[in-house]
Amino acid sequence: MPEADPAGALALRDLSIGVPDRASGWRTLLDVAALDLPAGASLGIEGASGAGKTTLLHVLAGIAAPRSGRLAWGTVELSTLPPRARDAWRRRHVGMVFQDFHLVDGLGATANVLLPVSFEHLRPDATQREAAAALLARLGVPGAAGDVAALSRGERQRVALARALLFRPPVLIADEPTASLDPAAAALVGDLLVGLAAETGATLLVATHDRGLLGRLQRRLRIEDGSLVPA
Ligand SMILES: Nc1ncnc2c1ncn2[C@@H]1O[C@H](COP(=O)(O)OP(=O)(O)OP(=O)(O)O)[C@@H](O)[C@H]1O
């Protein structure tokens, strides 16, 4: 097992998370007094629909800002960074996997895996192409050049997983990654997600209702009545 990158250690203090609200201006979804995760750990987050799982993951990924409090990954105080600096941090440190894959139809699997390189306004080099092809082969995705629209849902999620892992990020965040898959595909994607996070030393955060996937994670918390409680 590789040593986990210290950039993947999470520390939250007095964090308050919510969403804009038309009537009151702001609706708090979740308050976290303290949460620490060592680099390389895995955490599952449960909670009823609308509890705030996605909002929490977005804050932890730096997509959205907390209302107040401290959020640090390693030595980076993410909660103090302006949006552009948060985006730059996220591109270098976080791999994201979503329930609905976020693939670009019309492109092949390899091209989809290489999309983060294009987001940096760069052309993928030979090493990156080889890394993408190797990941897809490792994940058992057939026909890397063919249109991803022709792939099964489980195969599409494996392409999304390869894309999240391309830069071997210290943090892997997955939002209901198995929810739209049949049981066999969900089990395979769950195994790969947990296995590859462990193999690369990444800290893994997963919001999910999938009991099988939750059972493979080291720690489980539940959003209940605006707090994070042991699940
Ligand atoms: N940008 C936004 N503006 C206003 N309200 C929002 C915004 N994003 C989410 N919400 C609301 O915040 C609440 C929490 O949403 P969130 O998507 O985080 O929940 P969730 O636990 O992930 O739910 P699900 O399991 O259904 O995906 C919901 O009531 C949602 O409608």
The ligand as an ORCA input file, in Angstrom:
! r2SCAN-3c Opt
* xyz 0 1
  N     -28.345     25.673     -4.883
  C     -29.375     25.473     -4.051
  N     -30.235     26.468     -3.749
  C     -31.266     26.270     -2.901
  N     -31.539     25.088     -2.317
  C     -30.735     24.049     -2.587
  C     -29.614     24.187     -3.463
  N     -28.989     22.964     -3.535
  C     -29.691     22.128     -2.751
  N     -30.745     22.775     -2.175
  C     -31.697     22.191     -1.212
  O     -30.950     21.773     -0.087
  C     -31.468     20.537      0.425
  C     -30.360     19.499      0.463
  O     -30.037     19.096     -0.871
  P     -28.942     17.994     -1.153
  O     -28.922     17.763     -2.619
  O     -27.663     18.370     -0.484
  O     -29.557     16.729     -0.387
  P     -29.176     15.192     -0.481
  O     -29.085     14.696      0.925
  O     -27.973     15.004     -1.326
  O     -30.458     14.589     -1.180
  P     -30.654     13.347     -2.219
  O     -30.387     12.099     -1.419
  O     -32.089     13.478     -2.622
  O     -29.681     13.568     -3.335
  C     -32.634     20.162     -0.458
  O     -33.814     20.598      0.174
  C     -32.373     20.936     -1.736
  O     -33.581     21.240     -2.387
*
